Amino acid sequence: MDEFNLIPTNSLINASFDALKMDADEDTFTDVLSATAMNMDESYFVKSIGFLNQLNESYTDSKIKLYRCIAESNDSAILLESFSDYYVQMEAIVDKFLRFLDNQINSFNQITTAYMDEAVIIKEHKKALTEEIKNYSDDNTEGFNYTIREDIPDLSLVDNFNASLFDSLFNSGVNDLSVDSVKETISAMQLEQDVRNFRARILGMDGELSDNEFVNQLRLVFRDNVSGAIELDIDEKSIKTIAEQWFSKYGFKSQLTEQYKKIEKSYQGLMKKVSAICKNNNGLTVSAFTNLMPGDIGVEKIEGKDINNNGMMMSADMMLQIDIYTKAKLDQLQKYTDVTCMVMGAKMDAMKDKIRQDRGILLKAIEVLDHPDDYYDARESKGKANRNATIASVEAPSEDDEINEKEDSDND
């Protein structure tokens, strides 16, 4: 198996959720946002974990600053300004996530293209592998049946999150909101349960997944739900299929590009709504939240109301509750980016491992094409040996037969 380089990425095959608990001081790579040189033995999943550790440090720092301000200030204006600063920092974090993912994909495309192009001998045997190979059988190769599904990651929950986020703020019925109703919404939120559901949905599954279950499924979902290498059934038909995929580059580049566009659209669309919240912190206006025409802002007072649509104004208390709600939703978003990043890293590892496995399988087939006599002589010798072993086992007397013969002889 080693001779043809069929062993998959060890770091992903042996991954467990302990990888997410790496020492925060561990420098996994020099610059997490640069497409640093990787090779076919390195793991995009592990690199994603290193990036998320650093990204989450930034996220934690931003939360600490916000909490400190909330604890130390009773001034509504200062609190609202602090939330605005927090939103700006969150936008930067989401932007880093998208840039990192883009660089991962670019790195994958460069490395796998170079790896395939250097296998010149496969290109030279294109016609033989795709058309001419016959009577080929290989029952001595172990590996995986890779299942690289185009519908994973499933971003439907991200899109629903985006569509439902602040729905009651972005419509003409905003005057129905009150401080108490927003507080009730915040109290009813179940962040951890939502994240467990998201881990399952992004992998195209129903139900929910814990941390450890999610990491285990990351390995299985792209390997036909098999945890360890199996004996592959390789014949001339499968060689032709593998060769055709090889020469078409598997379509991996276009698949990853399209998936990145969807991810970018989903997360950037969500952050635009967060930006609208941020802009309204200073003026306490609701015009950006609704499809109403802006009124003569400031002419009418709030006069005890949480929201006054006629004057397009809201109370500082109301805005503060909206900020608290928004912050809770951003906690949810941060978990979503973590999960999305890990899925994409695991998927690129599976793609890379399939390419490497297929190269080894094709090289073995080329050995047969170039030295057919050696191949068929070896198979004939193996077949004879198996047949002789079978005949010998049939003809050899069993221990029970020998005992019966001895008893018959004694009786005589």
N, C-alpha and C positions, 0 to 999 in steps of 0.2 A: 504493500500500500504506500509506503514512504517513497519507494522508487519513482513513482509518478506524481508525487506531491498531492495526494488526495486528502490529506488530513485537514479538517476544517479549523477555523479560528478557535484555538483552545480557550482564549480568554472569554469568549461568549459561551462556548459549550459548557464551561465549568462555572459560569456566572451564578452568583446568588445575590440576594438583597444586601449582603454584607458589603458589596461593592459600593453601595450608596452611603456607607458609613465610613469612607476613607478619611484619613487624617486631613483636616482642612488645610494643614500646612504643606501637604505633599504636593510637589510641583510636577503635575503629570505632563505638562507640556509648556513650552516657553510662552507662547502667545495663543490664547484660546480662540482668538478671532482671526487668526491667519491660517491659510491653507498650508500648513507645514507638511513637509515631505513625509509621507507614510509609505509603508510597503504592504505586501499582501498578507503578512503575518500579523499586522496590527489590527486592533479592533476599533471600529467606529462607535460601538456601544460604550466601550470603556473610555474613549476620548470624550464622549458625550457626558459621562458621569463626572469626569474631571471638570468639564466646563460648567455643569450644573452646580457643582460644589462651590465654584467661584462666583457664579451668578447669584446663588442663594445667599452668599455672604453679603453681597451688595443689597439684596432684597431685605435681609435682616437688619442691616445698618440703617436702611431707610425707615423701617418700621420703628426701630429704637428711637430715632430722631423724632418721629411723629408722636410716639407715646410720651417721650420726655416733655414735648411741648404741651400736650394735652394735660399732663400732670402738673405742669408748672404755671399754666396760664388760665386765667378766668376771662380773658378778653376775647369776645367772639371774633373780632376782626383778625386777631393773631392766630386763632385756631383755624379759621377758614383759609388764611394765607398758608398755614402749615400743611393743610390738606392739599392745597394747590401745588406746593413744592413736592409733596409726595407723589402726586399724579405725574408730574414732569419726570421724576426719577423712575416711575414705573414705565412710562413710555420709553425711556432710554433702555430699560432692562428688556422690554419686549423687542426693541430694535436690535439689541445685541443677540438675542435668541435667534431672530430671523437671519442676521448676518452670519452667525455661526453655522446655522443649518445650510445656508447658501454655500459657504466655504466647504463644508463637509461634502456636499454634493459635487462641487467642482473638483475637490481632491479625489473623490471616488472615480469620477469620469476620467481624470488624467491617469491615475494609477492603473485602473483596469484596462484602459485602452493601450497603455504602454505594455502591460503584461501580455495582452493578447497579440499585439503586433510583433512582439519579440519571438513568438512561436511561429517562425517563418515556415518550418516544415509542415505545419498544419495547412497553411495557405497553399503550399506546393501540392498538397494531396487533396485539394478541395473536390475535384471531380470524383476521385476514387472514394472519398468518404461520403459524398452526397448521392452518388449514382451507382458506382461500380461494385462496392463491397457486397460479398455474398457469403452465405454459409458461415457466418461469424457467430461465435458464442463465447462469452466470458463469464464464468461462474466463480471467479476468484477475485472479485473487486468488492470492497465494502465502502459504504458511504451513505448518503441521504437522498431521498426523493424530495427535492426542494419545491416548496409551494409558495412562490412569490406572488401573492395576490395584489392586484392593482387597487382593490377597494380598501386596503389597509395602508395607512391609518384612515379609519372612518371618523370624519370630522363633524358628523351630524350634531353631536352635542355641543360642539364649539359654535356651530352655526345657530343652533337653537338658543344657546347662551347669548349670542350676539343679537339675535332677533328679539329675545325677551328682555334683555338688559334695559332697565329704565323705561320699559314700554309705557308705564303710567306717567312718565315725565315727558315722553316725546309724543304727546297727543293733546288734543284740545280739552280733554277731560282732566287736565292737571289740577284744576281747582277742587277736584274731589279728594285730593290727598290731604292728609293732616299729619302733624307730628306723631300722634298716637298710631296712625295706620302704618307709617314707615317703621316705627319702633316694633310693631307687631310683625312686620315683614322680616326685620332683622332677627328677631327672636325665633322665628320659624325656620330660619336657614339651617341646613344640616350639611356643613362643608365636607366632613369626612365621608359621609354616605354618598354625597354627590361625586366625590373623587373616586370612590370604589366603583360606582356605576360607570364612570367615565373610562376607567382602566379596562373594563370589559368591553364597552361599546367601541372604543377605538380599535380593538382587535377583532371587531365583527362578532362579538359574543353577547349573549343575553346575561342578565344577572349582574353580579358584582365580583370584584377581585381584590384580595388583600395585597399588600406589598409583595410578599413572597410569591403568592400565586401569580401575580402579574409578571414577575421576572421569569418564572418557570414557563409561563405561556408565551413569553417573547421568544423563547428558544423553540418551542414546539410548533407555533403557528406557521412558521416559515419552513418547517421540516416535516410536514405531513403528520404532525402529532406523534412523532417518534423521538424518544429521548437519546438513543444511542445509535451508532452506525449499524446498518444492516447489510446483508449480502444483496447486491444489486443484480437484477436480471438484465444482462446486456446482450443484445443480439444485433444483427445487421440493421433491423428497423430502428432500434433505439440509437444506434450510431448515426444513422442518417438524420434522425430528429435532432440529436445533439449538435451535429455538424451544421445543420441549417440554422439553428439558434446561434451557434458560435459566429457564423459568417454574417448574421444579421445584427450582431452585437446585442442580442437578446431584447432589444428595445428598452433596456434599463435606463439609458440616458433620458429619453423622452418621457418615460414614466416618472422618474424622479423630478424632472423639470415641471411637469404638470402638477404633481403633488405639492411641490414647493409653492407654485402659484396659488393653489387653493389654500394652503396654510397661511401664506402671506395675506391673502385677501381676507380670510376669516379674522385673523388677529389684528390686522391694521384697521379693519372696519370697526371692531370693538373698541379699539383705543381712540378712534375719532369721537365716539360718544363720551368716553371718559374726558377727552379734551373739552367737550362742550360743558361738562360739569365744572371743570377747572375754570373756564372763562367766566362762569356765572358766580363764582365765589366772591369776587370783588364787588360787583355791582348789585348782587342779590336780585338779578332779573330772571324772569322765566321765559323770555322771548326765545332763547335758543332751545328750550325744552319743548316748545309747542309749535303748532302750525298756525297759531293766531298771528294777526298783524301786530307788530309792536305798538303799544299805546304811548301816551305822553308820560314816559317813565318819571316817577317821582311826584306827579301831581297829586295822586291820591295816596293816602297813607294806608298802612296795613290795618290799623285800628283793631288789633286783637285777633285778626285772622292769620292763619298760617300762610295763605296765598291769596292775593288779590289780583285776579286776572285783568280787571279793568285798568288798573295801574301798572300791570305787568311786574308786580313786586312780590317778594316773599320775605318772611321773617328770617332773622339770623338763626333762630332755633330750628326752623324748617330746613334751612340750607345745611346746618350742622348735621341733622339727622340723615339727610341725603348723602352727605360726605361719609358718614359712618357706614351707611349701606353700601356706598361705592367702594369703600375700603374693603369691606367684607367680600364683595364680588371680585376685587382684585386679588385677594387671597386665593380665591377659587381659580382665577385666571393663572396665577403663578403655578399652581399644581397642574393645570392643563398644559402649560408650556413644558414642565418637567416631563410629563408622561409622553407628550408628542415628540420631544427630542429623543427620548430613549427608544421609542418605537422606530423612528427613522434610522437611528444608529444601528439597531438590531436588524432592520431590514437590509441596510446596505452591507452589513456583515454577511447575511445570508446570500445576497446577490454575489458578493465577492467570493464566498466559499463555493457557490455553484460554478462560477467561472473556473476556479482552480480545479475543482473536481472534474469538470468536463474536459479541461485541458489534459489531465492525466489519462482519462478514458480514451480520448482521441489519440494520444501518443501511443497507448498500448495497441490500439487498432492499427496504427501506422506500422508498428513493429510487425504485425501479422501481414499487412499488405506488402511490406518490403522483404519479408522472410517467410513466405507461406509454407515452404517445405518444413522448416524448423517447427512452425506452429502446428501443422497437421501431424507431423511425426510425433510431437510431444503429446498431442491429444490422443493419437492412436495408441501410444505406449501407455498412457494413463487409462484409456479404455480397456486395453488388454489386462492391465494389472487389476482393474476393478472386477472384470469378468472372471479372471482366475481366482481372485479372492472369494467371489461369490460361489464359484464351482467348488472350491476347496471347503468352504463352510457347509455346503450341501452334502458333499461326499464324506466328510470327516464324521466318524461315528461319535455320537454324543456319549457323555458319561453314563447316562441311564442305559444306553444300548450295550455298552461294555459290561455293565453289571448284570444285565439280563443274560448276555451270552455266557458269562462265567457261571451263573446259576444253572443254566441249561446243561452246561458241560458237567457240572458237579452231579446233577441228577442222573445223567447217563452213567 
